[in-house]
Amino acid sequence: MANDDNTARALSDVAHQAQAQVAGTLDWVGMDSIQAPLLVTDADGQTQRVAARVDAHVNLHRPEARGIHMSRLYLLVEQALTAEPLAPCMLRKLLHGFLDTHADLSDRARLRIRFEHLLRRSALKSDHSGWRSYPVTVTAIMRDGQVDVELAVDIVYSSTCPASAALSRQLIQQQFATDFGADTALDREAVLAWLGSEQGMVATPHAQRSTASLRLRMAPAFGFDLESIIDRVEHALGTPVQTAVKREDEQAFALANGQNLMFCEDAARRIQAALDADERIADFAVRVAHHESLHPHDAVAHASKGVDGGYRGSAFDD
């Protein structure tokens, strides 16, 4: 160990021996996209290891200092992410470590962790199940001894247009009037057969894969319970995308879409109401995007909790 220390002292360290070429403070300095394993605990208390990308930064408030100790940030990230699961206390300790190792250079620290959160999802009717992957970003900033933590997650669902559904029903009515004229005696079996034929479904409403993007600030007393938050939003929407699908599951999905017609405004308000009723969430912003099959552009809507000084409609502009 002594030899290693002597070797380290003998190696040149230009970044910290020389003054800055041009004096000035820097908002953030560090590394982006550090590759590291991350431990994540699910709702059942099971811990899974996932691949993560980590951004680690501190500010540089000494204008004459050449640079920071980037290797220290890397080593702290490596140690913390492999030692304990993702939690507010883990983030706090890691940010404290950033500042403790840069006590003469920095008074703010920032950490951003991006990963795919895997959840096992059951089929709607059959006994099958499959994995769904939810992209998550956790951002934590320490300033003045306080830590602000934000969770961001994208949830994919299906949306069927109410206007298109109404127009489709109108065309079906017109087709029925043509095939069963005013002078035609209606026969129950004939009508049932017609309803089950292609003629009985002369038009269908347009539906599309849609994305709800959430940005959340959790109340201080609560940790990270991503699964229950995702469940709450998917329940409010009623049509989350599926994994394993047999015919009975596809039929159930078609029924769910038909019973949950929604514009992007409807989806945003459903999510807004669901998150507003959750005491664990201190503030939130929502952006829904319906990637329409009718248009080459998206229909979008933004919503927020309405906290003074909190998120607003511009939360996703960056």
VENRA-V968979 format. One record per residue. N is the residue number from 1. RES is the residue in one small letter. SS is DSSP state (H for helix, E for strand, - for the rest). PSI is psi in radians with two decimals (NA if undefined). BURIAL is + if it has 16 or more other C-alpha atoms within 10 Angstrom, else -. Layout:
N	RES	SS	PSI	BURIAL
N	RES	SS	PSI	BURIAL
//
This chain:
1	m	-	-0.70	-
2	a	H	-0.68	-
3	n	H	-0.70	-
4	d	H	-0.74	-
5	d	H	-0.72	-
6	n	H	-0.68	-
7	t	H	-0.76	-
8	a	H	-0.71	-
9	r	H	-0.51	-
10	a	H	-0.40	-
11	l	-	2.44	-
12	s	-	2.44	-
13	d	-	1.38	-
14	v	H	-0.63	-
15	a	H	-0.53	-
16	h	H	-0.12	-
17	q	H	-0.44	-
18	a	-	2.70	-
19	q	E	2.86	-
20	a	-	2.47	-
21	q	-	-0.68	-
22	v	-	2.15	-
23	a	-	2.51	-
24	g	-	2.58	-
25	t	-	2.68	-
26	l	E	2.38	-
27	d	E	-0.85	-
28	w	E	2.45	+
29	v	E	2.44	+
30	g	E	-2.50	+
31	m	E	2.51	+
32	d	E	2.60	-
33	s	E	0.74	-
34	i	E	2.27	-
35	q	E	2.19	-
36	a	E	2.65	+
37	p	E	2.60	+
38	l	E	2.38	+
39	l	E	2.20	+
40	v	E	2.29	+
41	t	E	2.27	+
42	d	-	-3.11	+
43	a	-	-0.39	-
44	d	-	0.06	-
45	g	-	0.05	-
46	q	-	2.47	-
47	t	E	2.27	-
48	q	E	2.60	-
49	r	E	2.19	-
50	v	E	2.78	-
51	a	E	2.37	-
52	a	E	2.75	+
53	r	E	2.25	+
54	v	E	2.31	+
55	d	E	2.23	+
56	a	E	2.14	+
57	h	E	2.64	+
58	v	E	2.82	+
59	n	E	2.94	+
60	l	E	1.70	+
61	h	-	-0.06	+
62	r	-	1.90	+
63	p	-	-0.44	-
64	e	-	-0.22	-
65	a	E	2.42	+
66	r	-	-0.75	+
67	g	-	-3.09	+
68	i	-	-3.13	+
69	h	-	1.45	+
70	m	H	-0.64	+
71	s	H	-0.52	-
72	r	H	-0.70	-
73	l	H	-0.80	+
74	y	H	-0.84	+
75	l	H	-0.63	-
76	l	H	-0.73	+
77	v	H	-0.83	+
78	e	H	-0.78	+
79	q	H	-0.76	-
80	a	H	-0.76	+
81	l	H	-0.40	+
82	t	H	-0.13	-
83	a	H	-0.62	-
84	e	-	2.73	-
85	p	-	2.78	+
86	l	-	2.21	+
87	a	-	2.76	-
88	p	H	-0.68	+
89	c	H	-0.63	-
90	m	H	-0.74	-
91	l	H	-0.72	+
92	r	H	-0.79	+
93	k	H	-0.69	-
94	l	H	-0.75	+
95	l	H	-0.66	+
96	h	H	-0.70	+
97	g	H	-0.71	+
98	f	H	-0.82	+
99	l	H	-0.62	+
100	d	H	-0.63	-
101	t	-	-0.02	-
102	h	-	0.63	+
103	a	-	-0.52	-
104	d	-	-0.02	-
105	l	-	-0.52	+
106	s	-	2.63	+
107	d	-	0.14	+
108	r	E	2.56	+
109	a	E	2.59	+
110	r	E	2.49	+
111	l	E	2.34	+
112	r	E	2.22	+
113	i	E	2.19	+
114	r	E	2.29	+
115	f	E	2.94	+
116	e	E	2.10	-
117	h	E	2.02	+
118	l	E	2.25	+
119	l	E	2.40	-
120	r	E	2.19	-
121	r	E	2.28	-
122	s	E	2.60	+
123	a	-	2.81	+
124	l	-	-0.62	+
125	k	-	-0.77	-
126	s	-	3.09	-
127	d	-	0.13	-
128	h	-	2.90	-
129	s	E	2.94	-
130	g	E	3.06	-
131	w	E	2.42	-
132	r	E	2.41	+
133	s	E	2.20	-
134	y	E	2.05	+
135	p	E	2.21	-
136	v	E	2.47	+
137	t	E	2.23	+
138	v	E	2.16	+
139	t	E	2.24	+
140	a	E	2.32	+
141	i	E	2.28	+
142	m	E	2.19	+
143	r	E	2.41	-
144	d	-	0.62	-
145	g	-	-0.07	-
146	q	E	2.55	-
147	v	E	2.18	+
148	d	E	2.25	-
149	v	E	2.33	+
150	e	E	2.37	+
151	l	E	2.39	+
152	a	E	2.36	+
153	v	E	2.54	+
154	d	E	2.36	+
155	i	E	2.19	+
156	v	E	2.35	+
157	y	E	3.05	+
158	s	E	2.43	+
159	s	E	2.32	+
160	t	E	2.26	+
161	c	-	2.17	+
162	p	H	-0.65	+
163	a	H	-0.77	-
164	s	H	-0.65	+
165	a	H	-0.73	+
166	a	H	-0.73	-
167	l	H	-0.62	-
168	s	H	-0.75	+
169	r	H	-0.66	+
170	q	H	-0.74	-
171	l	H	-0.63	+
172	i	H	-0.70	+
173	q	H	-0.78	-
174	q	H	-0.70	-
175	q	H	-0.68	+
176	f	H	-0.74	+
177	a	H	-0.58	-
178	t	H	-0.78	-
179	d	H	-0.43	-
180	f	-	1.47	+
181	g	-	2.97	-
182	a	-	-0.49	-
183	d	-	0.00	-
184	t	-	2.26	-
185	a	-	2.12	-
186	l	-	2.29	-
187	d	-	2.21	-
188	r	H	-0.81	-
189	e	H	-0.64	-
190	a	H	-0.69	-
191	v	H	-0.74	-
192	l	H	-0.75	-
193	a	H	-0.70	-
194	w	H	-0.74	+
195	l	H	-0.49	-
196	g	-	0.07	-
197	s	-	2.98	-
198	e	-	-0.58	-
199	q	H	-0.55	-
200	g	H	-0.18	+
201	m	H	1.06	+
202	v	-	-0.37	-
203	a	-	2.59	+
204	t	-	2.54	-
205	p	-	2.70	+
206	h	-	2.41	+
207	a	E	2.80	+
208	q	E	2.73	-
209	r	E	2.39	+
210	s	E	2.78	+
211	t	E	2.26	+
212	a	E	2.09	+
213	s	E	2.22	+
214	l	E	2.46	+
215	r	E	2.16	+
216	l	E	2.47	+
217	r	E	2.09	+
218	m	E	2.57	+
219	a	-	2.57	-
220	p	-	-0.54	-
221	a	-	-0.12	-
222	f	-	2.60	-
223	g	-	-2.57	-
224	f	-	2.01	+
225	d	-	1.26	-
226	l	H	-0.70	+
227	e	H	-0.77	+
228	s	H	-0.57	-
229	i	H	-0.78	+
230	i	H	-0.76	+
231	d	H	-0.74	-
232	r	H	-0.77	+
233	v	H	-0.76	+
234	e	H	-0.63	+
235	h	H	-0.69	-
236	a	H	-0.63	+
237	l	H	-0.68	+
238	g	-	-0.16	+
239	t	-	0.92	+
240	p	E	2.60	+
241	v	-	2.71	-
242	q	-	2.96	+
243	t	-	-1.77	+
244	a	-	2.27	+
245	v	-	2.05	+
246	k	-	3.10	-
247	r	H	-0.68	-
248	e	H	-0.53	-
249	d	H	-0.71	+
250	e	H	-0.65	+
251	q	H	-0.72	-
252	a	H	-0.62	+
253	f	H	-0.71	+
254	a	H	-0.71	-
255	l	H	-0.78	-
256	a	H	-0.71	+
257	n	H	-0.72	+
258	g	H	-0.48	+
259	q	-	-0.01	-
260	n	-	0.84	+
261	l	-	2.37	+
262	m	-	2.38	+
263	f	-	2.96	+
264	c	H	-0.56	+
265	e	H	-0.68	-
266	d	H	-0.77	-
267	a	H	-0.77	+
268	a	H	-0.71	+
269	r	H	-0.62	+
270	r	H	-0.80	+
271	i	H	-0.72	+
272	q	H	-0.81	+
273	a	H	-0.70	-
274	a	H	-0.76	+
275	l	H	-0.60	+
276	d	H	-0.47	+
277	a	-	-0.03	-
278	d	-	1.94	-
279	e	-	-0.28	-
280	r	-	-0.33	+
281	i	E	1.98	+
282	a	E	-0.56	+
283	d	E	2.70	+
284	f	E	2.75	+
285	a	E	2.51	+
286	v	E	2.39	+
287	r	E	2.11	+
288	v	E	2.47	+
289	a	E	2.11	+
290	h	E	1.92	+
291	h	-	1.39	+
292	e	-	2.48	+
293	s	-	-0.32	-
294	l	-	-0.70	-
295	h	-	2.83	-
296	p	-	0.12	-
297	h	-	2.95	-
298	d	-	2.60	-
299	a	E	2.22	-
300	v	E	2.71	+
301	a	E	2.49	+
302	h	E	2.57	+
303	a	E	2.77	+
304	s	E	3.02	+
305	k	-	-0.52	+
306	g	-	0.46	-
307	v	-	2.38	-
308	d	-	2.20	-
309	g	-	0.13	-
310	g	-	-2.67	-
311	y	-	2.63	+
312	r	-	-3.01	+
313	g	H	-0.33	-
314	s	H	0.12	-
315	a	H	-0.44	+
316	f	H	0.13	-
317	d	-	-0.36	-
318	d	-	NA	-
//
